[in-house]
Amino acid sequence: MSLSVLAAAALAAHFVSPLVKIRPGEPPPPPRAGKVSLARNECEGLQVYLQREGREAEVRLQVPPLEPEGRLKADALPIAPYQVQWIPVKTPSNAQGRPGLWPDPLLPLERTATLNATKQTPAVAYLEICAPEQQPPGRYASTLTIGTGEARRTLRLEVTVEPFTLPATSSLPNTFGISRYSIAQGHGIDPESELAHTLLAEYVRELLRHRVSAHGMGMTPPVVRFEKGAPRIDFSAWDREVDPFLSGKALDSGARFTTLQLIDDLKLDERQRSLYLSAVREHVKSKGFEGEVFFYAKDEPRPEDHPLVRAQSRAVRGAKGVRLLLTSPFDPRIDATADILAPPLNCFFPRKGPDTCPQVVPAEKARERLAGRAKLFWYQSCLVHGCNGGPIDDPKVERAYSGWASYMLDHPATSNRAMGPLAFLTGVDGELYFNTVAAYGGDPWKDTFAFGGNGDGTFFYPGTPARLGSGRHAPIGSLRLKHVRDGLEDYEYLRLLTKRGKGGLARRLVKQLTPNGYTINPDPKEWERIREAMARGLRGP
């Protein structure tokens, strides 16, 4: 055998489904064909697995753009490469997880990059392709080069841009929390600095790129004073923070927030609060914003908090066009206070075994119970995966907390992606998630464990100059954020099928992936097969 053949044999390189979580020390994942399809206004990902035998570890990866077949090179599609990083898990989220290293952070790479790949610790690259709305449909191809000299390998990537287009703004309203103060803490900077304000905008743009709207942000309401009982409001600082996300100026796609949280001055009395919120809502309306405008009531209120929630509800309902959002299991004592009621996911799906929610009410029954008074959101909380961390001794209780759609780092990628399809199946009106930078109080690169789960409340990692090897700070996204986006894109496919008179097909397909909230199809091949069936349905008449 020649030296060149030996060198090539020492380098393993193949494509892997984005729905496979690759962990060091495990057998190589099964190869996947290097073929991807995506709609316009959609992003899709594919992983490249690299493993090298012997002492030498460095592997060079070259990722040229996708060239169109039979068209001008001006139509070429760029590929954004990232290197998958691993996060240590000490205590599993529940019996579905395991200790050890789990993939999540995505470090941006240059199109020609050198990675370290050994037999014990392979390298994994995540390739992201995004087709803008103006992208000509058709076939595109690129040849990736891996290694140099005698160990050089190539992988051909073929991409089809479909003839249909997804809306730039999510059709499913959602709101995920983020905080400038947590971002500043994670990056080790002054929260009042210009850099902190700039970083917040970068983080929120990154959420919006993934079809996610944000709440919290700077946590600073517009400044108000009252003159002769009327509010006089200075919107200048608030507009600088939120206006790009309401007007569609934040991204080239024109994507906008689907929701907007209004934060008020705690010193206001009930009447002043109503007048203030009404005035802010009118200001937002004048900008052409058509999404949900809400006031976030006391989070997960206990019985002793009910009087506060009722007072908040009165003030909000005294305003025009503002909804009170309440995160609570179904509770007849306070359900009527909500204009947007958001119980945890597990409160919607009856299941044999111990109860994990005080009242379980399927979505269709919940709508009857609310009698049209409120919209119905849902949210992920530790009530879904268990709040204590690690497997529970009682197998019946452990089973009750297992299998759910989940955003936990040590749960399957298919579970991370499932919320969008489930939203279509149940018909809920939207989704809330409490935070995306919760672990920034510590070091998320070392530990993301919180509220009994790994990654609970954290979808980002602080990209500091030391971490990035550059002179700037930047948000580092995650595989799980990509899965959330992909699930929201699944929702768009299913919604488009329904609008084209193929609602029966859409429901049959989604039930093969997520028949209910605790039964998520774990097979990446099945998700990709159903995804192709959805695309095929949209290509046809």
MOQUI-V663943 format. One record per residue. N is the residue number from 1. RES is the residue in one small letter. OMEGA is omega in radians with two decimals (999 if undefined). Layout:
n=[N;N]
res=[RES;RES]
omega=[OMEGA;OMEGA]
This chain:
n=[1;2;3;4;5;6;7;8;9;10;11;12;13;14;15;16;17;18;19;20;21;22;23;24;25;26;27;28;29;30;31;32;33;34;35;36;37;38;39;40;41;42;43;44;45;46;47;48;49;50;51;52;53;54;55;56;57;58;59;60;61;62;63;64;65;66;67;68;69;70;71;72;73;74;75;76;77;78;79;80;81;82;83;84;85;86;87;88;89;90;91;92;93;94;95;96;97;98;99;100;101;102;103;104;105;106;107;108;109;110;111;112;113;114;115;116;117;118;119;120;121;122;123;124;125;126;127;128;129;130;131;132;133;134;135;136;137;138;139;140;141;142;143;144;145;146;147;148;149;150;151;152;153;154;155;156;157;158;159;160;161;162;163;164;165;166;167;168;169;170;171;172;173;174;175;176;177;178;179;180;181;182;183;184;185;186;187;188;189;190;191;192;193;194;195;196;197;198;199;200;201;202;203;204;205;206;207;208;209;210;211;212;213;214;215;216;217;218;219;220;221;222;223;224;225;226;227;228;229;230;231;232;233;234;235;236;237;238;239;240;241;242;243;244;245;246;247;248;249;250;251;252;253;254;255;256;257;258;259;260;261;262;263;264;265;266;267;268;269;270;271;272;273;274;275;276;277;278;279;280;281;282;283;284;285;286;287;288;289;290;291;292;293;294;295;296;297;298;299;300;301;302;303;304;305;306;307;308;309;310;311;312;313;314;315;316;317;318;319;320;321;322;323;324;325;326;327;328;329;330;331;332;333;334;335;336;337;338;339;340;341;342;343;344;345;346;347;348;349;350;351;352;353;354;355;356;357;358;359;360;361;362;363;364;365;366;367;368;369;370;371;372;373;374;375;376;377;378;379;380;381;382;383;384;385;386;387;388;389;390;391;392;393;394;395;396;397;398;399;400;401;402;403;404;405;406;407;408;409;410;411;412;413;414;415;416;417;418;419;420;421;422;423;424;425;426;427;428;429;430;431;432;433;434;435;436;437;438;439;440;441;442;443;444;445;446;447;448;449;450;451;452;453;454;455;456;457;458;459;460;461;462;463;464;465;466;467;468;469;470;471;472;473;474;475;476;477;478;479;480;481;482;483;484;485;486;487;488;489;490;491;492;493;494;495;496;497;498;499;500;501;502;503;504;505;506;507;508;509;510;511;512;513;514;515;516;517;518;519;520;521;522;523;524;525;526;527;528;529;530;531;532;533;534;535;536;537;538;539;540;541]
res=[m;s;l;s;v;l;a;a;a;a;l;a;a;h;f;v;s;p;l;v;k;i;r;p;g;e;p;p;p;p;p;r;a;g;k;v;s;l;a;r;n;e;c;e;g;l;q;v;y;l;q;r;e;g;r;e;a;e;v;r;l;q;v;p;p;l;e;p;e;g;r;l;k;a;d;a;l;p;i;a;p;y;q;v;q;w;i;p;v;k;t;p;s;n;a;q;g;r;p;g;l;w;p;d;p;l;l;p;l;e;r;t;a;t;l;n;a;t;k;q;t;p;a;v;a;y;l;e;i;c;a;p;e;q;q;p;p;g;r;y;a;s;t;l;t;i;g;t;g;e;a;r;r;t;l;r;l;e;v;t;v;e;p;f;t;l;p;a;t;s;s;l;p;n;t;f;g;i;s;r;y;s;i;a;q;g;h;g;i;d;p;e;s;e;l;a;h;t;l;l;a;e;y;v;r;e;l;l;r;h;r;v;s;a;h;g;m;g;m;t;p;p;v;v;r;f;e;k;g;a;p;r;i;d;f;s;a;w;d;r;e;v;d;p;f;l;s;g;k;a;l;d;s;g;a;r;f;t;t;l;q;l;i;d;d;l;k;l;d;e;r;q;r;s;l;y;l;s;a;v;r;e;h;v;k;s;k;g;f;e;g;e;v;f;f;y;a;k;d;e;p;r;p;e;d;h;p;l;v;r;a;q;s;r;a;v;r;g;a;k;g;v;r;l;l;l;t;s;p;f;d;p;r;i;d;a;t;a;d;i;l;a;p;p;l;n;c;f;f;p;r;k;g;p;d;t;c;p;q;v;v;p;a;e;k;a;r;e;r;l;a;g;r;a;k;l;f;w;y;q;s;c;l;v;h;g;c;n;g;g;p;i;d;d;p;k;v;e;r;a;y;s;g;w;a;s;y;m;l;d;h;p;a;t;s;n;r;a;m;g;p;l;a;f;l;t;g;v;d;g;e;l;y;f;n;t;v;a;a;y;g;g;d;p;w;k;d;t;f;a;f;g;g;n;g;d;g;t;f;f;y;p;g;t;p;a;r;l;g;s;g;r;h;a;p;i;g;s;l;r;l;k;h;v;r;d;g;l;e;d;y;e;y;l;r;l;l;t;k;r;g;k;g;g;l;a;r;r;l;v;k;q;l;t;p;n;g;y;t;i;n;p;d;p;k;e;w;e;r;i;r;e;a;m;a;r;g;l;r;g;p]
omega=[-3.08;3.10;-3.11;3.11;3.10;-3.12;3.13;-3.14;-3.13;-3.11;3.07;3.14;3.06;3.09;3.12;3.09;3.06;-3.13;3.04;3.05;-3.04;-3.09;3.09;3.08;3.10;3.11;3.11;3.12;-3.11;3.11;3.08;3.10;3.14;3.14;-3.09;2.97;3.12;3.07;2.93;-2.99;3.09;3.01;3.08;-3.14;3.08;-3.14;3.02;-3.13;-3.11;3.11;-3.06;3.04;3.01;-3.04;-3.08;-3.06;-3.01;3.10;3.13;-3.14;3.09;-3.06;3.12;3.13;3.06;-3.12;3.13;3.09;3.04;3.12;-3.11;3.11;3.10;3.13;-3.09;3.13;3.08;3.01;3.11;-3.14;3.07;3.00;3.11;3.08;-3.11;3.14;-3.14;3.04;3.12;3.13;-3.14;3.12;2.98;-3.05;3.09;-3.12;3.10;3.04;3.11;-3.09;3.12;-3.10;3.04;-3.07;-3.14;3.12;3.12;3.10;2.91;-3.12;2.93;-3.04;3.08;-3.12;3.03;-3.11;3.12;3.12;-3.10;-3.11;3.13;3.00;3.12;3.06;3.04;-3.14;-3.11;3.08;3.12;3.12;3.10;-3.05;-3.08;-3.05;3.11;3.06;3.11;-3.07;3.13;-3.12;3.07;3.08;3.10;3.08;-3.08;-3.13;3.12;3.05;-3.03;-3.12;-3.07;3.08;3.05;3.04;3.13;3.12;3.13;-3.08;3.04;3.01;-3.03;-3.12;3.11;-2.99;3.02;3.05;-3.13;3.12;-3.13;3.04;3.09;3.11;3.09;3.10;-3.13;-3.06;3.03;-3.06;3.06;-3.10;3.07;3.10;3.14;3.13;-3.13;-3.12;3.11;-3.12;3.13;-3.11;3.13;-3.10;3.07;3.12;3.14;3.10;3.12;3.13;3.10;3.14;3.13;3.11;-3.09;3.05;3.13;3.04;-3.09;3.05;-3.14;3.05;-3.06;3.04;-3.03;2.92;-3.07;3.08;-3.11;3.12;-3.11;3.13;3.02;-3.10;-3.09;2.91;-3.12;3.07;-3.10;3.07;-3.12;-3.14;3.00;-2.92;3.04;-3.08;-2.93;-3.10;-3.13;3.12;3.14;-3.11;-2.95;-2.99;-3.13;-3.09;3.07;-3.02;-3.09;-3.12;-3.04;-3.09;3.10;-3.12;-3.06;3.14;-3.14;2.95;3.00;-3.11;3.08;3.08;3.00;3.11;-3.07;3.08;-3.07;-3.11;-3.09;3.02;-3.01;-3.13;3.13;-3.14;3.12;-3.13;-3.13;-3.12;3.12;-3.14;3.11;3.11;3.11;3.10;3.12;3.14;-3.13;3.11;3.13;-3.14;-3.05;-3.12;3.11;3.06;-3.00;2.98;-3.07;3.13;3.07;-3.02;3.09;-3.01;3.00;-3.13;3.13;3.11;-3.04;3.09;3.11;-3.14;3.13;3.10;3.08;3.14;3.12;-3.12;-3.12;-3.13;2.99;3.08;-3.12;3.01;3.11;3.14;3.02;3.11;-3.09;3.06;-3.09;2.91;3.09;-3.07;-3.08;3.14;-3.09;3.13;-3.04;3.12;-2.97;2.90;2.94;3.14;-3.07;2.99;3.04;-3.09;-3.03;3.07;-3.09;-2.97;3.05;-3.10;3.10;3.10;-3.10;3.11;3.05;3.09;-3.11;3.07;3.12;-3.08;3.08;-3.01;-3.10;3.09;3.12;3.12;3.08;-3.11;3.13;3.07;3.08;-3.10;-2.99;2.95;-3.02;2.97;2.94;3.14;3.04;3.01;3.13;3.03;-3.13;-3.08;-3.08;-2.99;-3.03;-3.10;3.14;3.11;3.11;-3.05;-3.14;-3.06;3.11;3.11;3.12;3.12;-3.12;-3.14;-3.07;3.02;-3.04;2.86;-2.94;3.05;-3.08;-3.08;-3.08;3.01;-3.05;3.11;3.11;3.07;3.10;-3.04;-2.84;-3.01;3.13;3.08;3.11;3.11;3.09;-3.09;-3.05;-3.11;3.08;-3.03;-3.13;-3.07;3.01;2.97;-2.84;-3.06;3.06;-3.13;-3.05;-3.07;-3.12;3.00;3.02;3.10;-3.10;3.08;-3.14;-3.06;3.08;-3.06;3.08;3.06;3.08;-3.09;3.10;-3.09;3.14;3.14;-3.11;3.06;-3.09;3.03;-3.09;3.07;3.14;3.08;3.14;-3.12;-3.06;-3.09;-3.13;-3.12;-3.06;3.02;3.12;3.03;3.04;-3.14;-3.01;3.00;-3.10;3.08;3.05;-3.14;3.07;3.11;-3.11;3.08;3.07;3.04;3.00;3.11;-3.13;3.10;-3.11;3.12;3.11;3.08;-3.14;3.13;-3.14;3.08;-3.11;-3.12;3.10;3.08;-3.13;-3.12;3.11;-3.12;-3.06;3.13;3.06;3.13;-3.04;3.14;3.00;-3.00;-3.10;3.08;-3.09;3.13;-3.05;-2.98;3.11;-3.14;3.13;3.08;3.14;3.09;3.14;3.10;3.10;3.10;3.08;3.14;3.13;3.10;3.13;3.09;-3.05;-3.12;999]
